[in-house]
Amino acid sequence: MNKMKFFAAIVLMVLFAIPAQAMSVTVSIAPLKYFSEYIGGDRVQVEVMVAPGASPATYEPKPRQMVSLTKSKLYIAIGVPFERAWLPRMKSANPDMIVVDSTAGMHMLPMISHHHESEGEEPHAVEHSHGIMDPHVWNSPRMARELAANILSALIQADAEGSPVYQKNYGRLMAKIDAVDTEIKGILKGAQGKHFLTYHPSWGYFARDYGLVQVPVELEGKEPGPKDLAEVIALAKEESITAIIVQPQFSDKSAQTIADAIGGQVVVADPLAENWADNLVAIARQFSTTFR
């Protein structure tokens, strides 16, 4: 009899922990899927708008994605460029869908196109952002903690019954983020103040967290002009930079030109990979090798 009661209790726990049908959640980019699934567990089914290999700067949702969006209960945005044009249309396709800004309450940095130094001063950014804030918060463990907290709130808003599950999983995620942060600090120990050259400015928060200086080549997906290239090449030579970081979503034509000019190499690092933890640690190792 005791065994029967125990079995019945387990069944009830399972029934209450997992909904009959997982909640449909849509996110803009793959790293948000990592955080949403980590917190949501079996209670969520997450779809990603920006397909692998595509750029969030120029992406246009496919018709099938717009149809799928009509079934989504929650959309988690992060402020990547395509959302500025498409979010109103996506909301029109599904007026009942809850749309949440995962960067709400964060202290955002402006997007920049160049770094300059004045004699006797620390490197500082000259902003060419046109009011555009840098959405690449997921590339920073410090910002990822806030990002995860916003996703937790969004999931509870859309599915209050799942709050105990979400809270528990959120705690596990915080421990994971702390572990990633600690590992990266170890990898980049002694690299403070080092400059790194990157084609697209995806690493501003990462650089701030670990005392690095990001030198971007382009902004908002626009190819650099001859003057811009000359400035970047001159700075790279001055700082003895021997590599340029590129990501698969952008052309590496200009990057290869710069690498040839500085006698360096092109290093591929994908900030949009789905496995956030393993990917960010691997990228930290790639950065570290460029400083040697």
N, C-alpha and C positions, 0 to 999 in steps of 0.2 A: 504494500500500500504506500509506504514511504517513497519507494522508487517511482510509483505512478505520480505522486504529487511532485516529486523532483522533476520528472520528465515534463509534466504539465507546466511547471514554472519556467523551465527552459524554453518551451514552445512560446509561451506568452512573452518572454523577454525578446525572443527573436522577432515575433510579430510586431512588437512595439518599436524595436530598434530599426527595422527595415520597412519602409513603406511598401504597399502593394505594387506601386509603380514609382520608380525613381523620378525625382523632380528634374525636369529639363532645364539645364543652365547653359547659356551661351556666353563665351568669352571672346575677346578680340584676338588675343595672341596665345601661343602654346604655353609659355611659362605660367599664365593665369590658370590654365587647366591643371597644372601641377598643384598649385596652392588650393584651388577649388576642390579637387579630388581628394587631396590630403585631409582637408577639413570635412568635406562632405561625405566621404566614404561611399558606402553602398546606397546612400539616400539620394545621390545626385547622378545624373548622366550629363556629361559636359561635352559640348561641341565648340570647336574653334573656328572663328571666321577666317583669319588669315592663314591660307594654306602653306604647308612647308615649302620653303624656297622663295615665297613671295615677299614683297616689301610692304610693311604697314604704311609706308609713305604714299604709295600709289595704288594700293589694293582696291579692287572693286568686287563686292560680293557676287557670287554666282546666283543665277535664278533659283537653283535648287536650295541654296542656303537661305534665300529670302522666304521660300516656302517653308523650310524647316523652322525658321525663326517664328512662324506663327504659332508653333507649339511650345515655345520656350516660356517658362514662367519668370525667368530672371536673366537679365543681360548685365554682365560685369564689364564696364568700360575702363580704359586706362589712359585715354587721351592721345592715342597714336593718330597721325594725320588723317587716315581714311575715315575715322569716326566723325570728324568735323562735318564732312559732307553727307555721310551715310546714316548717322544716328537718328536724325529726324525721320528719314524714310523708313528705317527699321522699326522705329516706334509707331509709325503710321501703319505698318504691316501688322502690328500686334499691339493695339492700344492698351491691353490688359497686362502687358509685360512690364515687370519692375526693372527699371534701368538704374544702376548704381555706379557712381564714380569711385573706383577703387583707390584713387589718390586723394580723396576728400580729407582735408585737415592736414595734409603734408606740407612741409616747407620745400617748395620746388625751386630748382635752379633754372635759369634761362638757358636756352640753346645758344651755343657760341660757335664762331667759325674760326677764330684765331686766338693764340696766346702770345702776349708780348711781355717783355721784361724791361723795367727801368733799372738803371745802375743802382746797386745797393738795395734793391727791393726784391721781395719774393715774387715769383711768377704770378701773374694775375690775368684774368680773362677780360678781353675786350668784347663786349656783347654785340652781336649782330643777330638778334633774335626776333626783331619785329614783334615783340610781345609774346613770342611763343615760348612756353615753358617746356623743359626737358621731361618727356614722359618715361624715360628709361629707368624708373625707380626700382624695378625688379632686379637690376644688376648690382644692387647694393644690399647686403644683409641687413644693414641698419634700417633702410627704407622698407625692406621686405617684411620686417616685423610689423610696421604700420599697415602695409598692404594686406597682410594676412588678417590683421584685426578688422580691417574694413570688409574683407570678404566674409569673415565670421559674422559680422553684423548683417551683411546682405543675406546670407543664407538663413539666419534666424528670422529676419524680416519676412522672407518668402516662405519659410517653413518653421514656425515656432515650435511645433511638436518635436522637431529634430534637435532642439537646442542642447540637450544633454550630450548627444552624440557629437555635435559640432564643437562644443566646449572641450570635450575630452580630446578630440583629434587636434584641435587648435593647440592645446598644451603640448602634444607630441611634436607638432610642427615647430613651435617655438624652440624646443630643445634641438631640433634638427638644424634650424637656422643658426642657433648659437654655435653648434658644432662646425658648421660650414665657415662661419666668421672666424672662429679660432684657428681652423686649418689654414685659411687664406692668410691670416696674420703671420703664421709660421712660414708659409711659402714666400711671402713678400718681405720678410724681416730683413732690414738693411737696405731696402729699395726706396725709402722715403726720399722725395725730392727728384726722383728719376722722371724724365720725360718719356712719353711713348706717343708714337705717331699712329693715328687711326683714320681710315678713310671716312667713315660715318661717325659722328659724335655720340656714340652709344654708351660711353663709359665715364661720364662726368661724375656720377654719384660714386661709382667704384673708385675712381681716382681720389675723390675727396675722402672717402673712408680710409684709404690706405696710404695717403700722403703722396700720391703720384700726380703728375701733370699731364693732362690729355691735350694733344695737339691734333685737332681735327682738320681734315682736308676739305670736306664739303658740308653743306647744311641743307636739310630738307630735300635731299635727293638731287640737288643741282650740281652738275659737273663744275669743277674749279676752272677758272680762266688762267691764261698764261702767267699773269701777275701773281695770282694766288699760288700757283704751283711753284714759282720762283721763290716766293716768301717761305713756303713750307720747306722747300729743299734747303734753303739757306739756314733755317732754324734747325733742321735735322742735322746738318753738318756741324753746326755750332755746338749742339748738344750731344754729338757723337751717337745719334740714333741709327741703329743698323737694321731696323725692321719696320714695316708698316702693317698694322692690323686691319684686316678686311673681313667683311661678313658675306656669306653666300648670297644675300638678297640684293647686293649692289654690284655693278660692273667693277672689275679690278683693272681696267685699262689705265686710268690715271695713276692708280696705286703702283702698277708695274713700272710706269715711267719714273715715278719718284724713287722706287727701289733701285732701279738701274742708275739713277743720278747719284744716289748716296752709297752705291756699292753694297746695298743691303738685300733683304729678302721680303717677300710677301708672306704673312702669317694669317691663316684663316681661323677666325674665332666667331662662333655663331651665338649671339645673345638671345636668339629666339628658340633655342632648343627646348624641348618639353621637359626633360629631366633637369630641373633647375639646380638642384644641389650638386650632382655629379658634374654638370656642365660648368658651373661657376668655378668650382675647384680646378677643373681641367684648364679653364681659361686663365686662372691665376698662375698656373704652372707655365702656360705659354708665355704670359707676360714676363714671368721671371727669367725665362731663357733669353728674352730680347734684351735684358739688362746686363747680360754677362759680357 
